[in-house]
């Protein structure tokens, strides 16, 4: 039997929120189930709650449950047991996040249970490329490697003049950077940044001013911050210019 805290009625997906059955089901389909409340899972649950999303967090450790109580809707249960997920109404959630990372076995079992339930979108944390590969093979839709992703991002930031770095896919990247001297004082059209460097300035933020989307008439000053997109290698080269 699943390790779920005793309740007089089946566990509601959003404890403390009384809704009609049809409304409750709708909330679940638009809500997010977060399983595992380590740093990764608790951060996701807390942020989703602050953004106004319906979230239900699930954790099997009583100590962690006690620490997180009151921060967001929370249930104590062991989701490696498929019965626990069924009792929680997990199959009615549109999105589920598996935040368990320290135990590969538990992570894979929980993800597999969610796949078997037909969860439309399953996100899962992985701690290694091998872990990631297993999760993808069993049907997880999006796998996140927080440490590897953060390490790669920081490496780009400390190795050059980039202020922020977001790598999307197919080597397409968006960066925040200071403008090289050669474009300072000129408009984007005059600098011909795209033609000469193969990257696109999306926007410009001047100190004390609102962000503006870039046009050929946008003039760049030394203290501006640029939002630039393009191939990662070309962006690194452009940012490295004096």
Secondary structure, DSSP 8 states (H G I E B T S, - for coil): -------SS---SSTT----HHHHHHHHHHSEEEE--SHHHHHHHHHHHHTT--EEEEES-HHHHHHHTTTS-EEE--TTSHHHHHHTTGGG-SEEEE---S-HHHHHHHHHHHHHHT-SEEEEE-SSHHHHHHHHHHT-SEEE-HHHHHHHHHHHHHTSSEEEEEE-STTEEEEEEE--GGGTTSBHHHHTHHHHHS-EEEEEE-TTS--EE--TT-B--TT-EEEEEEEHHHHHHHHT--
